[in-house]
Amino acid sequence: MGEVDWGFIVEQTFIQALGLNAAVYAIAAIGLNMHFGYAGLLNFGQAGFVAMGAYGMGIAVNQWGLPVWVAVLMGMLFAVVFALLLGIPTLRLRADYLAIVTIAAAEIVRLVARSTSLRDITRGAEGLNEFIGPFREFNPFDPSATYGIGFVQYRGNAFFAIIIGWTLAALFVLITWLLIRSPWGRVVKAIREDENAARALGKNAYRFKMQALIIGGVMGGFAGMVDAVGKATVQPDFFQASLTFFFWLVLILGGVGRVWAPIVGSMMYWGLITFVQNTGRQLVDNGVIQTTIMDVNQIDQIRYWVVGGALALLMVYRPQGIFGSREEMALDAR
């Protein structure tokens, strides 16, 4: 029976907590925080916004040969159009209608993207893979070298995407903070807490909710673009409905209605996932856990059980999240 390599486990935990996936989830959760944390919009289709951003950018380069900055604008435009298609028929109705529409719409986007009828544009189930060249031209780091601090090291291309991701996450936190402290933000929070009262004061609740949906959706689109640049591919099955619920987990873990909490929540989520996975694998490999009880392949599922159990306990004892407040969880669903 061998010994558990705790040094390796800690290293991998920090590498993933600060890595590409953590940055992508943080950006998407910041957008979701704008939707639910401040505007009270029950968006269960954030994966759709992420997909629209990734496909908008990828198609612009792969199919239309547009420059990088135009491709980024196309990703934003795709997200804005998606927000309008969702918001126009639903935002005048109760909050649960938006939840139903968004989760269905996000799944429609994924199925349409992987369909054979649009294979010439989206490449179907194979995904988009030939768009990364123009982005790599802006990479100042050597792809064959490693960069980082201490034992937290990444290859040049991955490090480039991670820097972009965390820079955008910090920028969106700042934008969210400025918006929420502005008169616009105070109106949005008032609508979340009591829409009828806000209407009585002459505020156009529909317009403000649509603006919040677009802003949070564009942030989700940027999450998709960062993921596409980091992985050099856009795969339709990545944008499954479960992805949105992972974004919700990140948001709730950090704390709803706190501008910086999604970043902390994403780091904690990926750190915990990685720690449980690597610890479980080493316990199995070293014979501490017998393969008759559990094998290495089952560890990947067990890690989600552990995170799910932790989230359940969090909902019981601190439903507002680690850094959230109960006041920010207020939601007027009438």
C-alpha positions as CSV (number, residue, x, y, z in Angstrom):
1,M,0.0,0.0,0.0
2,G,1.5,3.3,-1.2
3,E,1.3,6.8,0.3
4,V,-1.0,9.5,-0.9
5,D,0.9,12.3,-2.7
6,W,-0.7,15.3,-1.0
7,G,1.8,17.6,-2.7
8,F,0.5,16.6,-6.1
9,I,-3.1,16.9,-5.0
10,V,-2.6,20.4,-3.7
11,E,-0.7,21.5,-6.8
12,Q,-3.5,20.2,-9.1
13,T,-6.1,21.8,-6.9
14,F,-4.5,25.3,-7.3
15,I,-3.8,24.8,-11.0
16,Q,-7.5,24.0,-11.7
17,A,-8.8,26.7,-9.2
18,L,-6.9,29.3,-11.2
19,G,-7.2,27.7,-14.6
20,L,-9.2,28.2,-17.8
21,N,-12.4,26.4,-16.6
22,A,-12.5,28.4,-13.4
23,A,-12.2,31.7,-15.4
24,V,-15.0,30.7,-17.8
25,Y,-17.3,29.6,-15.1
26,A,-16.6,32.8,-13.2
27,I,-17.5,35.0,-16.2
28,A,-20.7,33.1,-16.9
29,A,-21.7,33.3,-13.2
30,I,-21.1,37.0,-13.1
31,G,-23.6,37.4,-15.9
32,L,-26.0,35.1,-14.1
33,N,-25.5,37.2,-11.0
34,M,-26.6,40.2,-13.0
35,H,-29.7,38.3,-14.1
36,F,-30.8,36.7,-10.8
37,G,-28.8,38.4,-8.1
38,Y,-29.7,42.0,-9.1
39,A,-32.6,41.8,-11.6
40,G,-34.4,38.8,-10.2
41,L,-34.5,37.0,-13.6
42,L,-34.7,33.2,-13.3
43,N,-32.4,32.3,-16.2
44,F,-31.9,28.6,-16.5
45,G,-30.3,28.9,-19.9
46,Q,-27.0,30.6,-19.4
47,A,-25.4,27.8,-21.4
48,G,-27.3,29.1,-24.4
49,F,-25.7,32.6,-24.1
50,V,-22.3,30.9,-23.7
51,A,-22.9,28.9,-26.8
52,M,-24.1,31.9,-28.8
53,G,-20.9,33.8,-27.9
54,A,-18.6,30.9,-28.8
55,Y,-20.4,30.0,-32.1
56,G,-20.8,33.7,-33.1
57,M,-17.1,34.2,-32.8
58,G,-16.1,30.9,-34.3
59,I,-18.4,31.1,-37.3
60,A,-17.2,34.7,-38.0
61,V,-13.6,33.5,-38.3
62,N,-14.1,30.0,-39.7
63,Q,-16.9,30.7,-42.2
64,W,-16.8,34.4,-43.0
65,G,-13.0,35.1,-42.6
66,L,-13.6,38.2,-40.4
67,P,-10.8,39.7,-38.3
68,V,-10.6,38.9,-34.6
69,W,-12.1,42.1,-33.3
70,V,-15.1,41.8,-35.6
71,A,-15.5,38.1,-34.6
72,V,-15.7,39.2,-30.9
73,L,-18.4,41.7,-31.9
74,M,-20.3,39.0,-33.7
75,G,-20.1,36.8,-30.6
76,M,-21.6,39.7,-28.6
77,L,-24.3,40.3,-31.3
78,F,-25.3,36.6,-31.2
79,A,-25.7,36.9,-27.4
80,V,-27.8,40.1,-27.7
81,V,-30.1,38.6,-30.3
82,F,-30.6,35.5,-28.1
83,A,-31.5,37.8,-25.2
84,L,-34.0,39.6,-27.3
85,L,-35.6,36.4,-28.6
86,L,-35.9,35.2,-25.0
87,G,-36.9,38.4,-23.3
88,I,-39.5,39.9,-25.7
89,P,-42.2,37.2,-25.2
90,T,-41.5,36.5,-21.5
91,L,-40.3,39.5,-19.5
92,R,-43.8,40.8,-19.2
93,L,-44.9,37.6,-17.6
94,R,-44.0,36.0,-14.2
95,A,-40.5,35.0,-13.4
96,D,-41.1,31.3,-13.8
97,Y,-42.0,31.7,-17.5
98,L,-38.6,33.0,-18.2
99,A,-37.1,30.0,-16.4
100,I,-39.1,27.6,-18.6
101,V,-38.2,29.4,-21.8
102,T,-34.5,29.8,-21.1
103,I,-33.8,26.2,-20.3
104,A,-35.7,25.1,-23.4
105,A,-34.1,27.7,-25.6
106,A,-30.6,26.8,-24.5
107,E,-31.2,23.2,-25.4
108,I,-32.6,24.2,-28.7
109,V,-29.4,26.1,-29.5
110,R,-27.3,23.1,-28.7
111,L,-29.4,20.7,-30.8
112,V,-29.5,23.1,-33.7
113,A,-25.8,23.6,-33.6
114,R,-25.1,19.9,-33.7
115,S,-27.8,19.2,-36.4
116,T,-26.8,17.9,-39.8
117,S,-28.9,20.6,-41.5
118,L,-26.5,23.3,-40.4
119,R,-23.4,21.2,-40.7
120,D,-21.9,23.5,-43.4
121,I,-22.0,26.4,-40.8
122,T,-21.6,24.9,-37.4
123,R,-19.8,21.6,-38.4
124,G,-22.5,19.7,-36.6
125,A,-21.5,17.2,-33.8
126,E,-17.8,17.6,-34.8
127,G,-17.8,21.3,-33.7
128,L,-15.8,24.2,-35.0
129,N,-12.1,23.6,-34.9
130,E,-10.4,25.8,-37.6
131,F,-10.7,29.3,-36.2
132,I,-7.9,29.7,-33.6
133,G,-5.1,30.8,-35.9
134,P,-5.9,34.5,-35.9
135,F,-6.2,34.5,-32.1
136,R,-2.9,32.7,-31.6
137,E,-1.2,35.5,-33.6
138,F,-1.8,37.8,-30.6
139,N,-0.3,35.4,-28.1
140,P,2.9,36.9,-26.7
141,F,3.8,33.7,-24.9
142,D,5.9,30.8,-26.3
143,P,3.4,27.9,-26.9
144,S,6.2,25.4,-26.0
145,A,7.1,27.1,-22.7
146,T,5.4,27.2,-19.3
147,Y,4.4,30.2,-17.4
148,G,3.0,30.9,-13.9
149,I,4.0,31.4,-10.3
150,G,5.6,28.6,-8.3
151,F,4.1,25.2,-9.0
152,V,1.1,26.8,-10.7
153,Q,2.3,26.5,-14.3
154,Y,0.5,26.5,-17.7
155,R,1.6,26.1,-21.3
156,G,1.9,29.3,-23.4
157,N,-1.4,29.0,-25.3
158,A,-3.4,28.0,-22.2
159,F,-1.7,30.8,-20.2
160,F,-2.7,33.4,-22.8
161,A,-6.4,32.3,-22.6
162,I,-6.3,32.2,-18.8
163,I,-4.9,35.8,-18.7
164,I,-7.7,36.9,-21.0
165,G,-10.3,35.1,-19.0
166,W,-9.4,36.4,-15.5
167,T,-8.9,39.9,-17.0
168,L,-12.4,39.8,-18.4
169,A,-13.7,38.5,-15.1
170,A,-12.1,41.4,-13.2
171,L,-13.4,43.8,-15.8
172,F,-17.0,42.5,-15.5
173,V,-16.9,42.6,-11.7
174,L,-15.9,46.3,-12.0
175,I,-18.7,47.0,-14.6
176,T,-21.2,45.2,-12.4
177,W,-20.1,47.2,-9.3
178,L,-20.4,50.5,-11.2
179,L,-23.8,49.6,-12.7
180,I,-25.3,48.4,-9.4
181,R,-24.1,51.6,-7.6
182,S,-25.7,53.8,-10.3
183,P,-29.3,55.0,-10.5
184,W,-29.9,52.2,-13.1
185,G,-28.7,49.6,-10.6
186,R,-31.0,50.9,-7.8
187,V,-34.0,50.7,-10.1
188,V,-33.2,47.2,-11.2
189,K,-32.9,46.1,-7.5
190,A,-36.1,47.8,-6.7
191,I,-37.8,45.9,-9.5
192,R,-36.4,42.7,-8.2
193,E,-37.8,43.3,-4.7
194,D,-41.2,44.7,-5.7
195,E,-42.0,45.2,-9.4
196,N,-45.4,46.7,-8.8
197,A,-44.0,49.3,-6.5
198,A,-41.4,50.2,-9.1
199,R,-44.1,50.5,-11.7
200,A,-46.1,52.7,-9.5
201,L,-43.2,55.1,-9.3
202,G,-43.2,55.4,-13.1
203,K,-40.3,52.9,-13.9
204,N,-40.6,50.8,-17.0
205,A,-39.8,47.4,-15.5
206,Y,-39.9,45.6,-18.8
207,R,-37.2,47.9,-20.3
208,F,-34.9,47.6,-17.3
209,K,-35.3,43.8,-17.1
210,M,-34.5,43.5,-20.8
211,Q,-31.4,45.6,-20.3
212,A,-30.2,43.4,-17.5
213,L,-30.9,40.3,-19.5
214,I,-28.8,41.6,-22.4
215,I,-25.9,42.7,-20.2
216,G,-25.7,39.4,-18.3
217,G,-26.2,37.5,-21.6
218,V,-23.3,39.3,-23.2
219,M,-21.1,38.4,-20.2
220,G,-22.1,34.8,-20.8
221,G,-21.2,35.2,-24.4
222,F,-17.7,36.3,-23.5
223,A,-17.4,33.2,-21.3
224,G,-18.1,31.1,-24.4
225,M,-15.5,33.0,-26.4
226,V,-12.8,32.6,-23.7
227,D,-13.6,28.9,-23.6
228,A,-13.3,28.6,-27.4
229,V,-10.0,30.4,-27.5
230,G,-8.6,28.4,-24.6
231,K,-9.6,25.0,-26.0
232,A,-9.3,25.9,-29.7
233,T,-12.7,24.3,-30.4
234,V,-16.4,24.8,-30.0
235,Q,-18.2,21.6,-29.2
236,P,-22.0,21.6,-29.1
237,D,-22.3,18.9,-26.4
238,F,-20.3,21.1,-24.0
239,F,-23.3,23.4,-23.8
240,Q,-25.7,20.9,-22.2
241,A,-28.3,22.0,-19.7
242,S,-26.2,20.7,-16.8
243,L,-23.6,23.4,-17.6
244,T,-26.1,26.1,-16.6
245,F,-26.7,24.4,-13.2
246,F,-22.9,24.3,-12.6
247,F,-23.0,28.1,-13.2
248,W,-25.8,28.4,-10.6
249,L,-23.8,26.2,-8.2
250,V,-20.8,28.6,-8.6
251,L,-23.0,31.6,-8.1
252,I,-24.8,30.2,-5.0
253,L,-21.6,28.9,-3.5
254,G,-20.0,32.3,-3.7
255,G,-23.1,34.3,-2.7
256,V,-25.9,35.8,-4.7
257,G,-25.9,39.5,-5.1
258,R,-22.2,40.0,-4.3
259,V,-20.2,41.4,-7.3
260,W,-17.0,39.5,-6.6
261,A,-18.6,36.3,-5.2
262,P,-18.8,34.4,-8.5
263,I,-15.0,34.6,-8.8
264,V,-14.5,33.1,-5.4
265,G,-17.3,30.6,-6.0
266,S,-15.7,29.4,-9.2
267,M,-12.3,29.0,-7.6
268,M,-13.8,27.1,-4.7
269,Y,-15.9,24.9,-7.0
270,W,-13.0,23.8,-9.3
271,G,-10.7,23.5,-6.3
272,L,-13.1,21.2,-4.5
273,I,-13.8,19.2,-7.6
274,T,-10.2,18.7,-8.3
275,F,-9.2,17.9,-4.7
276,V,-11.9,15.2,-4.4
277,Q,-11.1,13.7,-7.7
278,N,-7.3,13.4,-7.2
279,T,-7.7,12.3,-3.6
280,G,-10.1,9.6,-4.6
281,R,-7.9,8.3,-7.4
282,Q,-4.9,8.1,-5.2
283,L,-6.8,6.3,-2.5
284,V,-8.0,3.7,-5.0
285,D,-4.5,3.4,-6.7
286,N,-2.8,3.0,-3.3
287,G,-5.3,0.3,-2.1
288,V,-6.8,2.4,0.6
289,I,-10.2,2.0,-1.1
290,Q,-10.6,-1.4,-2.6
291,T,-11.6,-1.7,-6.2
292,T,-14.5,-4.0,-5.2
293,I,-16.0,-0.9,-3.5
294,M,-15.1,1.7,-6.0
295,D,-12.8,2.0,-9.1
296,V,-11.0,4.9,-10.6
297,N,-13.6,5.5,-13.2
298,Q,-16.3,6.0,-10.6
299,I,-14.3,8.8,-8.8
300,D,-15.4,11.2,-11.5
301,Q,-19.0,10.7,-10.5
302,I,-18.3,10.7,-6.8
303,R,-16.8,14.1,-6.9
304,Y,-20.1,15.5,-8.1
305,W,-21.9,13.7,-5.2
306,V,-19.6,15.3,-2.7
307,V,-20.1,18.8,-4.2
308,G,-23.8,18.2,-4.4
309,G,-23.9,17.2,-0.8
310,A,-21.9,20.2,0.2
311,L,-24.3,22.5,-1.7
312,A,-27.3,20.8,0.0
313,L,-25.8,21.5,3.4
314,L,-25.1,25.1,2.3
315,M,-28.7,25.5,1.3
316,V,-29.9,24.3,4.7
317,Y,-27.6,26.3,6.9
318,R,-26.7,29.3,4.7
319,P,-29.0,29.6,1.6
320,Q,-27.6,33.0,0.6
321,G,-24.2,31.5,-0.1
322,I,-20.9,31.8,1.8
323,F,-20.5,35.6,1.2
324,G,-24.1,36.5,0.3
325,S,-26.9,38.1,2.3
326,R,-30.5,37.1,2.7
327,E,-31.7,40.5,1.6
328,E,-30.0,40.1,-1.8
329,M,-32.0,36.8,-2.2
330,A,-35.3,38.7,-2.3
331,L,-37.3,38.0,-5.4
332,D,-40.6,39.4,-6.5
333,A,-42.1,36.6,-8.7
334,R,-45.6,38.0,-8.9
